[in-house]
Amino acid sequence: MSLPLGYAYAATYAGIRQVEKDDLALIVSALPAHAAAVFTQNRVQAAPVRLGRKHLVASKGQVGAILINAGNANCATRTGDAVALGSCKAAAKLLRLPVNQVLPSSTGVIGVELDAAKITNALPRLAAGLSGERFEDAAHAIMTTDLVPKTAFAEVKFRRGTVRVAGMTKGSGMIQPLMATTLGYVMTDAQIPVTQLRAMLKRGAEASYNRISVDGDTSTNDTLVLLANGACGVKPDAKELVKLEAAITGVMQSLAQQIVRDGEGAKKFVTITVTGAPDAAGAARIARGIANSPLVKTAIAGSDPNWGRVLSAAGNAGVAFDPAKTDVIMQGVAVCKGGLAAPFSEEELKQKLDAADCEIRVAIRGKGKGEARFWTCDLTEGYIRINGSYRT
């Protein structure tokens, strides 16, 4: 693990969770970092999402700290805006930052009032515990129903020095990104202008967080932030930026895939590949439609090679294609050719579908060049158990 220079992390228990487990985290950049972020497209948006957008505009993309709480979404409450702003003001005072350089994030139960005092009272010991070695502590503190923390790292060597990238994320349920998903924070110590950072984040999110689904629900709190503080002293040139962007996107893809692998109740990780669609956007819509189909997901859970469900979900995605020129391949076995059943051994394929990693490919023959890859998981009784008792 090679962490970017110039960042410090902290975590503590503020009493927001019902169980005594760290629920408040802080990420601080020694120098205000250039920042870009994408937020949920759900029309119901949590107070920290609304305030985070305002702060990024007011600070012109400068962020000195990110304050994250777990256990309460601070969404759909009477005091949400006041709590988000008050928490940022208290953190800014402690860290000697402008208020608009503090980004708030929350995750947890929707519709429950959040006691601001729990955060403000915990802030002094949180700030006192800041260290460049506490990355993993912060990653643990932002978890909700996650079974494991999710982190990823990269290192890129350039002529003028080494650039490091590190990311942490959380998520297990309420996952179907339309911009990002859950909470995700990616840091680099390279010097990257804000305008370029925004473009890199948009492309990276589209190739990673925007390509996963657990249950088809988009959260009210989704936030993905990319920070670049320049602490390593390396300002990549145009060619080097391409290489760095690939590393940042790779970190985001790893984080996004870890979310799917930790999907609530999930036992299988599913890769869906669509080729031959009219365009890339169309391929992505088809792949998303398959990934979000409860019938497809339950078939995978039962190791049932029910290709009809795959073809049906593809046809319901709102993209024009000819089913008579469409093939479906599961675990490398052709189960449908030209929209009709292909001969295969049901017993052998069922055994292959028992694997922890499964693959579904939909190939549309013709002139279409659109391709997309999407990641999802199976749907089991475990998902129902977890979400049937989430608030209790």
N, C-alpha and C positions, 0 to 999 in steps of 0.2 A: 504494500500500500504506500503510494507516494503522494502525499497531500500537497495541494497548491500552497505557495508561500503567502503569508500575509493575512491568513484567516484564523479566527479563534472560535471555539464552540463551547457550549455549556448546556447542562440539563439539570432539572431538579423536579421534585414533587411539590406541586402547589396546592394540592387538595381538590383538583378539578375532577379527577377520576374517582370512582367509588372505591377502588383498591389502591393501596399505597405503591405507586409505580410512577416513575418520572413522567410528567405530563406537560412540562414547559421547557422549551428549547430556545437557544439563542445562537445565531450565526452572525459574527461580526467581522468586518474587513478593516484592517488597520488603517488603510486609506479608503475613502469612499470609492466604491467600485462602479464602473459602468454597468448598467443593468437593463435587461429586457425581460418581459414577462408576458405570458398568455394566461387568460382566465376562463372560467366556465362560460358556456353559451346558454346555460339554463337561465330562463327568465327569472326564476327565483334565485337570488344571489345573496350570499352571506355578507354581513357588514364588513369583514376584513377584505373581501374581494372588492367591494365598492371603494373602500378607503385606499386599498393598495393601488388601484387604477389612478385615483386622484393624486396620490403621493408621487407616483412615477412621472406624471405630467408636470406637477409642481416642481419637482427636483431636476427635471430635464434628464431623467434616466440615471440619477446618482443614488446609490444605496449604500448606507453604512452598516445597517443591521437588519436582520430578519428575526421577528419574534413569533414563535409558533406555539400554540397550545393544542393539546389533544384532550378528548373526553367531552368536548362541547363545541358544536359547530358555530356558535354565536350567529345563528341564522333564524329568521322568522321570530324575533323576540322584540319586546318593547324597548329594551335598553341596548340593543346590539351596536348601534352607531357610537353611542357614548362610551361603551366598553372598549371598542376597537381603538377609538381616538385617545381615550384616557390611558390605555396601555402603551400606546406609541409615545405619548407625551412623557410618561414616567420613564420609559426606556431611553428616550432621547436625552432626558435630563441626566440620567446616570452615566450615559455614554458620551455626553457632551456633543450631541449631534443635532442638526436641525430636525424637527419633527417629521418633515416630509422625506427624510432619508431613512426612516424606519418603516419597513414593510410588515404588516401583520398577516398571520395565517392562523386558521382554526380548523379543527376537524373533530367530528364526533356526532352526538345526537342533535338533531334539528328541533327547534321550538322550545328549548329549555333555557331560561334566563341564566346568563353567566355572571357570576359575582366578580366584578372587576377587582375587588380587594384581594382576591386570591392570587391574582397575577401581580398586582402592584406590590403586595407584601412579600412576594417571593423574588421579585426582581433584584434586590440588593445581593442576596446570596447567589442568584443566578449569574449576575455580572461578576461577582467575586470569584466564581469558579471558571471563568473563561480561560481556555487553554487551546493551543494548537493541536494538542493530543487527544481532545475529547470529541472527535468527529463521530465515533461509534456511539458514544453516549447520546448525542443529539439524534442520531438515526434511530435509536431505540425509543427515545422519548416521543417521537411523532407517530408511533404505531397506534392503531386502534384494534381492529380484529385481525391484523397481520399476525401470522405465526412466527415470522422471521423478519429481521431488519433487512433493508434492501439498499445496497451501496454498489458503486462501480467506479473504476479509476482508469486513467490513461496517462501516458507520458509521451511527449513528442520532442525529438531532438532536432534543433535547427542550428544553423551556422553560428548564430549569436548566443545560443544557450538552450536550455531545456525548458519546455512549457509543460505544466501539469494540469490535469483535469480530474475533478472528483465530484461525485453526485450521490445524493441520498433521496429516497422517495418512500412513500407509504401507500398502501392500497391493497385491498383484498376483495372488497365488495363495493357495490354502487359504482361499477366501472363500465363506462362506455364513452370514451373521450370524443369530443367534437372540437377540441383545441389542445387540451392537455388532459390530464386526469389526476385525481387525488391531489396530493401535495408533492412537489418535486423541486429540488434545489441543486443546481449544477454550478460549480465554481471553477474558474481557471485563473492562473496568475499572469496570463498574457495581457498585453496592451491591445485592446480592440475597441474602436470607436463605437458609440452607441448605435448609430445607424446600421453598421455592419453586424453588430451583435443581434439586433432585432431580426435582420434577414436570416442569420444563421439559426436563431431559435425557431423561427417560423418553419424553415425547411427541416430542421432537426425534429421538431414536434410532429410534423406531418409524416415523417418516416419512422416514427417510434411510438410516442404516446397516442397518436391518432390512428394507430394500427392495432389497438388491443381492445378486447371486450371480455368481461366476465359475466355480466348479467344484463347488459343493455341499458343500464341507468346512468345518467350523467349527474354528477354531484352538484350541489349548490355552492361548493367551496373550492372547486378545482383551481389549482394555481401551479404554474411551472415557471421558475425563475432561473435566469442565466446571468451570472456575475463574472466580470473580468476586472481585476484590480491592478494589473500591471506590475505586481510586486516582484516578478522575476526579471524585470527590465527588458524583456524581449517584445519587440513590436514586429510581428510577422509581416513579411511582404506579401504581395498578391498571391504568389504561388504557395507560400507557406500557409496562408490563411485557408486555402483549399484543404491542405493536409490537416490543419488544426480543426477545421469544421468537421472533417471525417471522424476525427477522434472524439469530438464533442457529441456528434450524432451517434457514434458507437456506444458511448457511455449512456446516452438516453435510451437507445435500443435495449441495452442490457437491463437498465432499470425497469423499462416498460415490460419486458419479458418476465422479469422477476415478479412483477405484480400478478401477471397471469398465472405463473407457476404456483403462486400463493393464493390463488382465487378461493373464495370461501367455499369449503367443502370439496374443492377440486382434487381429482386424482390424476388427471391427464392434461398434458400441455398439447395444444392442437395448432398446427401451422396450416393455414389455408392459402393456397396460391391460385390466382386466376390469371390466365393468359388469353390473348386474342380478343379482348373486349374492344369496343370502339375507341376508347382512350383510357388513360391511366385513372381518371376520375371514375369512369364507368366500372373499371375493374375493381377499384376500391369499394364502390357501392355494392357490387355483387359479393365481394369477399365479406364485407360487413354484414350483409343480409344473411349469409350462411353462418357467420360467427354468432349472430344474435338469435338464431332460430332455436327455441327450446327443444324442438323435435330433433334437430341435428345434434344438439349438445347432449340430450338424453340418450340418443342412439350411440354416441361415442362412449358415454358412461357405461352402457350395457354391452359394448363391443359388438354392436349390431351393424353390419355393413349395409345399412338401409340407404342406398344411393338416391332413391326417389326423393327422400327428404332434402338432400343436397340440391338436386336439380330443381325441385319446387322452390326452395328458398332463393336460389339464383334467379329464377323466373319472376319472383315477387319483388325484386330489388329496384324495379323501375328503369332498367337499362335494356335497350333493344338488342337482342341477339337471336340467332336461329337455334332452337333446341335440337333440331335435326343435324346440326353440325357441332354438337357439344359432347365432349367426353368427360367422364368423372373417374378419377383414379384415387383409390384409398390405400395408403401404406404401400404404394408402388404397384398396386394391382388394379388393372382396368376393370371397372364394374359396370360401366355404361359407355357405349360407343354410339355416337350419332343419336343420342337421346333414347336409346333402347338398351335393354339388358345385354351385358356381355357375359360370356361363360367364365365362371371362376369357382373355386372351391370355397363354399361358405364356411366350412369348418376351419380351413387353413387361414382364411382372412380374419375370422373371428379371433383366432389365436394371436395374429399380428396386431389386432386392435386392442389386445390386452396390455400392450406396451404403455409405458408412462408417457412416451412421445408419439403423437399420431400426426399424420399428414393427409390432407385432402387437397387434390388438385382438380381444378375445372379448366379444361382446355377447349376454347372455342376456335374451330377451324375457319379460316377465311383471311380477309385482309386486315383485320383489326390488329393494332400494335399495343393496345393497352394491357399493362401488367400491374399486379399488385400482390403484396404479401401481407397477411393479417394473422394475428395471434389471439387465440381464445383458449378456453378450457371446457371440460365437460361439466354437466349440471347434475349434481347428486342430491340425495336426501340431506346430506350434511349442510348444503346451502340453506335449505328450509329450516333446519334446526337452529343454525346460527342467527338467521334473520327473524325467526319467529320469537326470539327472546332477546333481541338486541337492546331494547330499552330496559329490560328487567334483569 
